[in-house]
Amino acid sequence: MNTIDINIAYNYCKNIAINHYENFPVASLLFPGDIRKYIYAVYAFARTADDIADSPNLSSENKIKLLDEYESVFLNLLNKKMLSNVEKTNQIMMAVVDVIRKFNIPEFEFLNLLKAFKQDSIKNRYTEFEELLNYSELSANPIGHLVLYISGYNSDNQNELFKLSDKICTALQLTNFWQDVSVDLKMDRIYIPTVLMEKYYYNEEKLKNNIENNDFKNLISFLINKTYYIFDEGKPLTNILNKRLRREFKAIFNGGILLLKKIEQNDFRVLSQRLTLSRLDKLKIMLKVLLN
């Protein structure tokens, strides 16, 4: 893999990352500049697979087929086998494989992400809250691990850092679920556990009819509070990392907390309005972490 090729690959990943809307910072200016391009590669890998899983034009079978092919490209390039897939996909994989080799990252971190996208392609209902935590272990926690690997955290205390990172990443994933209840419903996905809906005298029919009664508000309030608790469990990480990375995690942490507060302030009406972080919100978060 020559220098020109890999630079093109990294730039391709960067374009994907900076042109896609997200609530939370993606390799923001708070990230050390020397690792930002590697984070872009991770994001491009996940974003591309996620777009397949979320496509409204593909059947579950076709989604799995495409994700299997995507995984095959990844594993083939990682094992230095010949590729026949499209050039753009190869550019993402070239960058990702370069990241894996540079930082000695286990390939299962990327494979776990693909497992999550495959799960989203075929599973659209959840019974217990524990299932959401298991899903987050595949969909969100690997991202935190990858950021830590790329940032050089592969020392003796790696397991402790990973556990704290897992809490923040899981809480972010849950926050995204509560933010996107209406969006997911349009894709016939419901992440609110059915057991909890029953506990609060709510059901799928009411959800589909956009009923935001007191039972629904109490249900969302319960889920928000559980998410706050998980965020709090991971908060010590924001004081352990080096200065630049600590600021990035604090920005992400504060962004998640602020979004939960917005949902509370909107009386838990996540069906009638999808709340997001404004540019001003993001600016305030960035200034706050820079001044602390």
C-alpha positions, 0 to 999 in steps of 0.5 A: 500500500503506497503513501499516495493510495493511503492518503487518498483513502484517509481523505475519502474517509474524512469527507464521509465523516465531516459531511454527515450530521451527528449530534455528538462530536466526530473527531472534533477540533478537540481531538489531537490533530495527529490522530484525527484522520484515524478516527475519521477512518473508524467513523467511515467504516461504521457509517457506511455499514450503518447506512446499509442497515438503515436503508429503506430500499433493501429487504432484511435479506439484502441488507445481510447480504451486503453487510456480509460482502462488506465484512468479506472485503474487510477480512480479505484486505486485512489478510492481504487477499485480492479484492473485486469490490468497488473502489470506494469501499476499498478506500475505506477498508484500506484506511481501516486496515492501516489503522489496525496495523498501526495501533495493533487493534484486534479485528473483533472490535470492527467485527462487533460493529458489523454484528450490530448492523446485522442485528439491526437488519433483522431484529426490530423489537426488544423485550428486556432492557438488558437486550439494549445493553447487549446491543450496545456492547456491539454497536457503541462500546467498540467505538470507545475502545477504538478511540482509546487504542488510537490514542495510545491507551493500551497499557496495564490499566486498559481494562479499567479505561475500557469499562468506563468508556463502555458506560459512556458509549452505552449511555450515548447509544441509549440517548440516541434511542430515546431521541430517535423514537419517532425516527426508528418507528418509521423504520418499524424499529422499537427499542423501548423494551416491551416489558417496560411498556407493559409496566407503564400500561403502554403498548406498541399500538399507542406508540404507533398512534403517537400517543404521548399520555402520562403513561408514555411520559413516565416510561420515557422518564424512567428510561432517561433516569436509567441513562443518566445513571449509566452516564454517571458510572462512566464519568470518572473517565473524563478526568483520567485521560490526557488533556486533549482526549479528556476534553473530547470525552467531556464534550461527548459526555456533556452533549449526551447529558444536555440532550437528555435534559432537553428531552426532560424539558420538552416533557418527554414528548419524543414522538411529536418532536425529535430534539437535537443539539443546536450549533449554539449548544455545541459551541457552549459545550466546546467553550465549557470544556476548553475553559475547565 
